[in-house]
Amino acid sequence: MALKLFLVMAVFVLCMAKVSSSDSNAKIQDHLTDSKVVKGPNRRALPFVDCGASCRVRCSLHSRPNRCNRACGTCCSRCKCVPPGTFGNREICGSCYTDMLTHGNRLKCP
């Protein structure tokens, strides 16, 4: 009887340890999704970019600022970069920013 009780307690303790470790893994996974991580074979941490503020500056002189902010926000979230200034300098952000096209084959990123 004591052996059965010991085995039941051992299984219970192992199950509790597994549940608590999966909770800590979930917390670690949530923490990793908060930081900017590229998915794919070349995983790396990316620097934080405040897309909202950067795009507001980039689109401040645009004739259609809402449209510019929407496109800039998409490009910023994908490429993690917004060029400095209100026009030009697109090559600073690399090919991700310069080569992104709309469905109409026009340049997407302002």
N, C-alpha and C positions, 0 to 999 in steps of 0.2 A: 504494500500500500504506500509506503514511504517512497519507494522508487517511482511509482506512477505519479505521485504528487510532485516529486522532484523533476520528472520529465515534463509535466504540464507547466510548471513554473519556468523551466528553462526555455520552452517553446514560447511562452508568453513574453519573457524578457527579450528573446531574439526578435520577436515580432515588433515589440515596442522600439527596439533599437533600429530596426529597419524603417519604421514609420518616422521616427525622429530624424534619421539621416536623409530620408526623402524630402522632409520638410526643409531641412537646411539646404539641400540641393536645389529645391524650388526657389528658396530665397536667393541663393547664388545665381541661379538662372535669371531671376527677375532683375537682379543687379546688373547682370551682363547685358540684358536687353535694354536697360536704361542708357548704358553707354553706347556709343556708335561703333558697331562691329559689322564688318563687311562679311556677307555670307558667300561661301564658295571655298575653293581650295586654298586661296591665299587670304586667310583670315588675319585681320590686323585691327588694332584699335585706331579709330580716327579722331582727330581733334574736334572739340565741340565748336560748332558755328551757330551763332544766333541768327538764324535765317530771317526772322521777322524784321529785326532792326537793319540787317545788312541789305535786305531787299527794299525796305522803305527808302534807304539812302540811294540805292541803285535806281529806283523808279521814281524818285522825287521830281524829276523834270520831264518825265515821259508824258506824251499827249493822252495816253489812256492808262493811268496809274493802276487801276484795279486789275486790268488784264495783265499788265507788266508784273504786278506783285504776285499774281497767281502763277504765271509762268516761271518767275524767278524762284518762288517757293518750291516748285516742283524740281527745278534744276538744282537748287541748293540742297534739298533733302536727298537727292540721288548722288550728287557729285561732292557734297560737303564743302562747297566753295562758292563764293560770290566775288566777282572781280571788283576791285576798288573803283571809285568814281561813278559817274552817272552814264557813261558811254564808253565803248571800246574796252581795251585791256582784257578781252575774253581769253586770250592765249595763256594768261597767268593761271587759270584754273585747269588747263590741260584739255586733252581730247574729249573727256567726258562732257565737259561744258560746251565745247566748240562744235562737237559733232552731233549733238542731240537734235532730232528733227521732229516736226509736227506730222500729223497724218497727211498733210498737204505738201510734204517734203520741203518745208521752210525751216529756217533755224528757229529752234524753240526758245533758247535761253537769251535773255536780253543783255 
